[in-house]
Amino acid sequence: MIYKDGIIKWLLLGDVSIKYQVHRDLLKSDLKIQESLQKRIEKEGWGREFLSKQKKDGHWGNGFYDPKWTSTHYTLLDLKNLGLPRDNKNVRKIIEILLKTKIYKDGGINYAKTIKFSDICINGMVLNFSTYFNIITKETYSIIDYLLLHQMSDGGWNCNWYLGDKHSSLHSTLSVLEGLLEFRKTKDGYKEKEIVASEEAGREFLLQHQLFKSHRTNEIIDKKMTMLSFPSRWRYDILRALDYFRDAKVSYDKRMESAIEILLKKRRKDGLWNLQMKHPGKVHFDMEKVGEPSRWNTLRALRVLKFYNIESKEF
């Protein structure tokens, strides 16, 4: 069935974080309305529930990266994706501790006790949420230097570079691109020309793969990349990639076409998109249920289609 009051009204019945992003990205509402909704994320719904799990020492879970989805690292990423206000003091404080205590001798952030190389995906995600919350320090520049240093010749990144891998990973590349974009939004200016060139090369790597295909065989790299999940964690999928291109204000490229066709085919008759999968692991709570209509996926799909002026059913 098509919702009588329209998809936008259905979205606005969701969590305040959804309402905020609908007004910001789909309705383009007055800034006062957006700011009012964003402030409520700390005190209501999912945002409040995430924040209520923070311990007295500032951490979530058992520390920075344990267990994965309820750790401090992934909770901070979740809060960033919800749109929590950037000035939240408790969040900013634990990020400052992270940057001061987890920088490794190679210049990157390293949570591991046994791996002697900083993980590329982790550094991309740390850059993403830390700069969103306006924490920029000398360690921030060190992370950027580390990421720029380890960009591969094909334009992307791979967490397994130290094992000798020569071809980049879609997972790693998107995590880094999201982080570089979020940093560049701060207008800090550090190595701006190098970062812009690095982003362009990284985006070209994704486009050469049509966002989900082998550049050699044209076959789908991994069918999970065509499944719509949220939160995405470190894992790549076509909607996350398309939403990144929208956020980076990248013009439409014909090589996006196959991914957009899949996205349109996944739209239900009522104009919504389901949550198709979740990544296994302990979570603080489930925002949505697999197999049911997803406000996160519907919101993100609609803002991609809106940005690229692609036909969509009436909101």
N, C-alpha and C positions, 0 to 999 in steps of 0.2 A: 504494500500500500504506500501511497505518497502521503506524507504527513500533511494534514489539512492546513496547518499554520506555517508550513514551509520549513526548509532545512535550517535556515538561520535561527528561527525561533526554537527549533529543537536543540541546536547547539547552545543557545543562550539559557537552556534549562540545565546545563551542565555545571561543572565546577567553576569557581570564579576565575581560575587560570584560563579556562576555555573562553569564558566571557570576555576576559581582557584581550586575548589574542584575536577573537572574532571582531571586536571593536577596533583593534589596531590594524589588522591585516585585511579584513573583508569589508567592514563598514567604513573604515577610515574616519572614525568618529573624532569629535573634538578632543584635544589633548587632555582637557580637564576630566573628561569621562574616562579616558584611558588611565590616567594617573590615579583616579579614585578607585578603579577596579584593581589596578596593580597593587596598591597599598593593602587591599583586603586579602591578598594571597597569603600574607604572613599570618593572618588571624582566622582564616576560614579554610574548610575543605582539605584538599590534598596538601597544600602548602603548610598549613598548620599541623597536619598529621606528620609530615616529614620532620618539621622542626621539633615536634614533641618527642621525637626519638633521639634527639641529640643529648649526649651524656654531659656530666659536669666537666669532664676534661675537654669538651669541645668535639669529641668524636662521635661517629655513628658506628654501629657494629663493633668490631674488635680493633678498629684502627683504620689507617689510611686505605688499606686494600684487602681487608679480611672481615667477613666473607665478601666476595665480589659485589653483589648487588646491594647489600646493606652496609657496605663499608663507607667511610667518609668520602672517598673519591667519587663513587658512583652516586651517592646521595647529593653531593654538590653538583654533579652533572644534571641530576634530575631537577634540582631546585632552579638551576639556570634555565633548563628547558621549560619549566613552568612559568618563568618570567618573574620570579621573586624579586622584590625591589633590590637594587644594587647596593644600597647602603645598609643592609642588614648587618648589625655589628657582630653577632655571634658567628655568622658565616665568614665574614671578612677576617675575623681573628684567627680562625682555624686555618684559613688559606695562608695567612701570613706565617703561621707556624710551619705549615707544609713547605713553603718555599725556603724558609730558613734552615730547616732540618733535613730535607730530603734531596737537596741538590747533590749530585754525585761528582766524582773527580773528572768525569768525561764532559761535564757541563749540563747534563740532563737531570731530570727527576728520576730517582731510582728507589722504588719501594722494596725491591727484592734483596734478600740476604745472600743469595747464591749466584745470581746472574750478574756478571761483571760488566754489563752494558745496559745503558738506560733504554727502556722500551719506547719505541717511536709513537705507538698509539697512545700510551699513557701521557707522554709529553704533549701530544696534540690536544688531548682532552683537558689536561691541567691548564694549558695556555688558554683554552676555550673558556672554562668556567672562572679562572682566576682573573682574566682581563675583563670578563663580563661584570664581575663584582668590583671592578676598578682597582685591583691590586696590581701595581706595576713597580717592580723593584729591579735591582741588578740581576737577581736570579731569573726574572722574566726575560731579560736580554740574553742570558746564558742559555735558556731553553730555546729561544729563537735561533741563536747561533748554532746550537746542536742540531736543530731540525734542518736548517739551511745546509749545514755541512753534510748531512746524510741523505739529501735528495739524490735519487738515482738518475742515471743517464736517460732513462725513458720518461722522466718528468715526475714520477711518483715517489712513494716511500714504501718501505717494507720493514716490519719489525724484526725480520730474520736476516737483515743485511749482514750481521756479524757471523752468520752461519754460511755465508757465501752466496745467498740468493741474489740473482742479478736482475730479476723482473719484479716490478713493484706490485703491491697488493692494493686492491680497491678499498679494503677495510682501513689499512694504515693511511692511505692517501687522503681519504675523506676526513678522517679524524684530524689530520694535520691541517687540511684546508679550512676546516671549521675553526680551528684554533687561530690560524693566521688571519682569517677574516675578522674574528672577534677582536683580536689585538688591533688590527688596522682601523676598526671602528672607533677606537679610543683617540685616534688622531695624535698618538704619541710621536710618531715620525721616525722612530728608530728603524734604520735600514729600510726605509720605505720602498725605494726603487728595487732593491733586491727581493723584498717580500712580494711586491707586485709581480715581478718576473717569475718568482717561484710559484705563485698562485696560478699564473697563466699556464705554466708548464704542467702543473698538477691537474688543472682542469682539462687540458688537452689530453692527458693520459686517460682520464675517465671517458672523455668523448671518443677517443680512438677505440674504446671498448663498448661504445654505444650504451654505456652505463652498466652493462651487465653481461657482455658477450666477450668471448675470446677474440682477440684481434687476429689470430691465426686461422681459426676454424669457423668463426662466427657462431659457434654453439654457446648456449648459456653456461656460464662459468659454474654457477651453483644455483639450483632452483630456489634455495632459501633467499637469494638476493631479489627474487620477484615476489616474495611474501611480505605483507605489510605488518610490521610489528611496532610497538611503542611501549616502553622506552626501547631504543635501538641498542643501548649500551655501546660496545665498541664495534658492533657488527654492522655491516654495510647492507643497505637494500635500496631499491630504485626510488622509493618515495623520499627517503632521507637524502639521497643524492639530488633529486629534483628540487627539494625544499632548500638545499644548500645553494643551488644555482639561482633560485629565486631570491634568497636572502642576499647573495652576492651581486644581485642585479645584472646577471649575465644574460646577454641577448639570446634569443632562441637560436638553437643550432639544429640542423636537420638530423644530426646524430642522436638527438634526444627522442626522436620520433617513436622508435620501437618501445622505449620505456614508457612513454606517455600512452601509447596504444594499450599496453598491458594495464596501466593504471585505469584507463577508461573502461576496459573490459571487466575490471573488478568492481566497478560501481554497481550497486544493487538497483533493482527496479524502482525503489523509493528514493534513489538519489544518494544513498549513504554508502559508506565503505565499512566493511567489517574489520575487527582485529583478527588477523589471520593466524598469528602465532606469537608466542612469548618465548624468551630465551630462558632455559632451565636454570634454576638457582633460587636461593632463599631471597625473599623480598620483604620489604617493610609491610606492604599491603598491595593488593591489586587495584589499579585504577579502573581497569576495564576487563571484561571477560572474553576469552578467545571464542570466535564463532558468532559473536554478537556485534551489533552496530557500534562503531567506535567514533566517539567525538574527536579524538586526537587524529585519527586517520582521515576522517571526513574534513576536518578543519584544514589539515595540511594539504590534502589533495585539492580542495577548493581554492586555496590561496596560490597553489602552483598554477592551476588552470586559469585563475583570474589574472595572474601576473603575465602569463604567456598568451592571454586573450584567446583561449581555446574554448570552443563551445562546451557549455555545461548546462545541465538542467536548471531551470529557474530556481533560485534560492528560496 
